[in-house]
């Protein structure tokens, strides 16, 4: 803690490259260091701003709003960081499993003379070309969503909540309610993983058969 106080004091005096620091800056640093206690927050703010926070003797509480913000902000920042990491790891894992599942399916849309070996390569070619077959949603779209949904159903509730918190719908809910969600939409999660992970993966994946097909149609 003394080392943190020294670092904060140095930053306040402009001795570090970061220059002027705000309460948000120090809260972010505390999150990385795992500091959550009110006593630590009070000492840190005292060192940062050079003045003791106000103290209410009747309630035995510190009334400095910066202290309150520090206590709330540290936990919030850390939880958001953990949620993002958990969500990203889970989504990447589901993307890999979805890819492998599609690699076990015969290609359906690009014809019998196609050099492509499986449905995943078929999907990749269409994303590379930025042009999908007219019945993509009813074929590969449905297959991808069903595969992703099956994987999502195997996740625990906390992981699902972490992923849903990254979706547009989840972010809007958090902004409206100013608290973490307690429920989630499986459909929102499926669309999020499909659009943010699986489709981008297909658009960048390549091999000799995909390149051969693309060279042939150009």
Backbone torsions as a table, in degrees:
resi	resn	phi	psi	omega
1	UNK	NA	-40.3	179.7
2	UNK	-61.9	-37.1	178.8
3	UNK	-64.5	-38.9	179.1
4	UNK	-65.5	-42.2	179.4
5	UNK	-61.0	-42.1	179.8
6	UNK	-63.0	-40.5	179.6
7	UNK	-65.7	-42.5	179.2
8	UNK	-62.5	-44.6	-179.5
9	UNK	-62.4	-40.4	178.8
10	UNK	-63.4	-40.5	179.5
11	UNK	-67.2	-38.1	179.7
12	UNK	-61.9	-34.3	-178.5
13	UNK	-88.4	4.5	176.2
14	UNK	78.1	25.5	-177.6
15	UNK	-90.4	-0.6	178.2
16	UNK	-119.1	159.0	-176.9
17	UNK	-61.3	-22.5	-175.9
18	UNK	-70.1	-15.8	176.2
19	UNK	69.7	-137.2	-176.1
20	UNK	-68.7	134.6	179.9
21	UNK	-115.2	146.7	177.5
22	UNK	-111.6	175.5	177.3
23	UNK	-60.7	-36.8	179.6
24	UNK	-61.8	-37.8	-179.3
25	UNK	-63.2	-47.2	-177.2
26	UNK	-69.2	-34.7	176.5
27	UNK	-60.7	-40.9	179.4
28	UNK	-62.7	-42.0	178.2
29	UNK	-64.7	-42.6	179.7
30	UNK	-60.9	-37.5	179.7
31	UNK	-59.1	-41.8	179.9
32	UNK	-66.7	-30.4	-177.7
33	UNK	-91.9	-3.2	178.5
34	UNK	74.7	25.1	-178.8
35	UNK	-89.6	121.9	-178.7
36	UNK	-129.7	-17.3	-172.7
37	UNK	-69.5	149.0	179.5
38	UNK	-64.0	-38.9	-179.6
39	UNK	-61.2	-43.5	178.2
40	UNK	-63.6	-40.9	179.9
41	UNK	-61.7	-44.2	-178.9
42	UNK	-63.0	-47.4	-179.2
43	UNK	-63.4	-41.2	-178.9
44	UNK	-65.4	-43.9	178.8
45	UNK	-66.8	-35.8	176.5
46	UNK	-60.4	-47.0	179.9
47	UNK	-66.2	-39.1	-176.4
48	UNK	-68.7	-45.8	-172.9
49	UNK	-103.9	-1.7	174.1
50	UNK	69.6	23.6	180.0
51	UNK	-152.0	142.4	-178.3
52	UNK	-74.4	141.2	176.9
53	UNK	-69.9	158.7	179.9
54	UNK	-71.7	150.0	-177.9
55	UNK	-131.8	128.1	179.9
56	UNK	-96.1	108.5	-177.0
57	UNK	-66.6	-29.5	-178.6
58	UNK	-67.3	-40.7	-177.6
59	UNK	-101.3	-8.0	-176.4
60	UNK	57.7	37.8	-179.3
61	UNK	-126.3	147.9	174.2
62	UNK	-81.4	127.2	-174.2
63	UNK	-98.1	-0.5	179.8
64	UNK	-63.1	118.3	-178.0
65	UNK	-61.8	-25.9	178.9
66	UNK	-66.5	-35.3	177.4
67	UNK	-64.8	-45.8	179.1
68	UNK	-60.6	-41.7	-179.5
69	UNK	-66.2	-36.8	179.0
70	UNK	-63.4	-48.2	-178.8
71	UNK	-61.0	-41.8	179.5
72	UNK	-75.1	-40.7	-174.8
73	UNK	-68.6	-38.8	-179.7
74	UNK	-60.4	-50.0	-179.7
75	UNK	-62.9	-42.5	-178.2
76	UNK	-63.9	-47.3	-179.2
77	UNK	-62.2	-44.8	-178.7
78	UNK	-64.2	-43.9	180.0
79	UNK	-62.0	-41.1	178.9
80	UNK	-64.4	-40.4	178.6
81	UNK	-64.6	-43.1	178.7
82	UNK	-63.6	-44.7	179.8
83	UNK	-59.9	-43.9	179.8
84	UNK	-62.3	-42.1	-179.1
85	UNK	-67.2	-46.6	178.6
86	UNK	-59.8	-45.9	-179.3
87	UNK	-62.1	-45.3	-177.9
88	UNK	-63.4	-45.1	179.9
89	UNK	-62.0	-43.6	-179.8
90	UNK	-65.4	-42.4	-179.3
91	UNK	-66.3	-39.4	177.7
92	UNK	-64.9	-39.8	179.1
93	UNK	-64.8	-43.9	178.9
94	UNK	-64.6	-37.8	177.8
95	UNK	-61.4	-43.9	179.4
96	UNK	-63.7	-42.3	-179.4
97	UNK	-68.0	-35.6	177.3
98	UNK	-66.3	-41.0	177.0
99	UNK	-59.1	-48.7	-178.9
100	UNK	-63.5	-37.4	179.0
101	UNK	-62.9	-42.8	-179.9
102	UNK	-70.6	-26.1	177.6
103	UNK	-72.2	-12.0	177.5
104	UNK	-97.7	4.3	-178.8
105	UNK	-108.5	139.6	177.6
106	UNK	-67.0	144.4	176.9
107	UNK	-63.0	142.6	-172.2
108	UNK	-116.2	-25.2	-164.1
109	UNK	-111.0	-19.3	-168.9
110	UNK	-104.1	13.8	171.7
111	UNK	98.2	158.4	-177.7
112	UNK	-70.7	-24.4	-178.3
113	UNK	-88.4	9.6	-179.3
114	UNK	-70.6	138.2	177.6
115	UNK	-79.2	-2.4	-175.7
116	UNK	-75.2	144.0	-171.4
117	UNK	-93.2	-21.7	-173.9
118	UNK	-157.4	174.7	-176.5
119	UNK	-64.6	-34.1	-179.7
120	UNK	-62.3	-43.0	178.6
121	UNK	-65.0	-36.9	176.1
122	UNK	-60.5	-45.8	177.8
123	UNK	-62.2	-44.1	-178.2
124	UNK	-61.3	-43.5	179.8
125	UNK	-58.7	-44.4	-178.4
126	UNK	-66.9	-34.5	176.4
127	UNK	-72.6	-36.4	175.7
128	UNK	-61.1	-38.7	-178.4
129	UNK	-82.8	-8.7	-175.7
130	UNK	55.1	36.0	-178.6
131	UNK	-149.0	114.0	-178.3
132	UNK	-100.0	152.5	175.5
133	UNK	-64.0	155.5	-172.6
134	UNK	-60.9	-29.1	-178.3
135	UNK	-106.6	28.6	-178.2
136	UNK	-59.3	-43.9	-177.1
137	UNK	-61.7	-37.7	-177.9
138	UNK	-81.2	-14.7	-178.9
139	UNK	-109.0	-86.3	-177.3
140	UNK	-68.4	-36.8	178.6
141	UNK	-59.5	-44.8	179.5
142	UNK	-66.9	-39.0	179.4
143	UNK	-64.4	-45.0	-179.8
144	UNK	-63.6	-46.0	-179.0
145	UNK	-63.3	-41.2	179.8
146	UNK	-65.5	-39.6	179.4
147	UNK	-66.0	-46.6	179.6
148	UNK	-62.9	-42.9	-179.3
149	UNK	-60.9	-40.0	177.9
150	UNK	-62.1	-37.5	178.0
151	UNK	-70.8	-40.3	-179.5
152	UNK	-61.9	-37.2	-179.5
153	UNK	-64.4	-17.3	179.1
154	UNK	-89.4	-6.6	-179.4
155	UNK	-82.0	153.3	174.6
156	UNK	-78.7	167.1	-174.0
157	UNK	-62.0	-41.3	-177.6
158	UNK	-63.1	-37.9	177.8
159	UNK	-68.0	-41.4	177.7
160	UNK	-61.7	-42.3	178.5
161	UNK	-63.9	-38.8	178.8
162	UNK	-63.6	-41.8	179.2
163	UNK	-68.8	-46.4	-177.8
164	UNK	-61.5	-30.1	178.5
165	UNK	-64.6	-18.6	179.0
166	UNK	-90.7	-14.1	-179.1
167	UNK	-75.2	162.1	178.1
168	UNK	-59.8	-41.5	179.8
169	UNK	-66.6	-39.4	179.3
170	UNK	-65.8	-43.0	178.9
171	UNK	-61.9	-44.0	178.8
172	UNK	-61.3	-39.9	179.8
173	UNK	-64.0	-43.9	-179.4
174	UNK	-63.5	-41.3	179.4
175	UNK	-65.2	-36.8	-179.2
176	UNK	-73.3	-34.3	-173.5
177	UNK	-106.2	-12.9	178.0
178	UNK	56.0	40.0	176.5
179	UNK	-162.8	159.6	179.9
180	UNK	-63.1	148.3	179.4
181	UNK	-72.2	152.5	177.4
182	UNK	-112.9	-5.2	177.1
183	UNK	-140.6	165.5	-177.2
184	UNK	-148.4	165.4	176.9
185	UNK	-109.4	119.4	178.7
186	UNK	-61.9	-38.4	-179.7
187	UNK	-62.9	-41.1	177.4
188	UNK	-61.5	-41.3	-179.5
189	UNK	-65.1	-43.2	179.6
190	UNK	-59.8	-47.6	-179.9
191	UNK	-64.4	-37.4	179.0
192	UNK	-63.0	-48.6	-179.7
193	UNK	-65.9	-39.8	179.2
194	UNK	-61.5	-50.3	-173.2
195	UNK	-79.2	-32.6	-174.9
196	UNK	-95.7	-17.2	-176.4
197	UNK	-126.7	-54.8	-172.5
198	UNK	-70.5	-50.3	-179.4
199	UNK	-63.0	-45.4	175.2
200	UNK	-59.5	-35.9	177.7
201	UNK	-64.9	-40.7	178.7
202	UNK	-66.2	-36.2	-177.9
203	UNK	-70.4	-18.8	-178.5
204	UNK	-110.5	-11.7	-178.1
205	UNK	-76.1	142.0	178.7
206	UNK	-153.9	155.8	171.3
207	UNK	-154.9	-174.9	-175.0
208	UNK	-62.7	-38.7	-178.1
209	UNK	-69.4	-39.0	178.1
210	UNK	-65.1	-44.7	179.2
211	UNK	-63.4	-38.7	178.6
212	UNK	-62.8	-43.8	179.3
213	UNK	-64.0	-45.6	-178.6
214	UNK	-64.7	-36.4	177.7
215	UNK	-66.7	-33.8	-176.8
216	UNK	-72.3	-33.3	-176.3
217	UNK	-89.6	-11.0	-179.7
218	UNK	-75.8	NA	NA
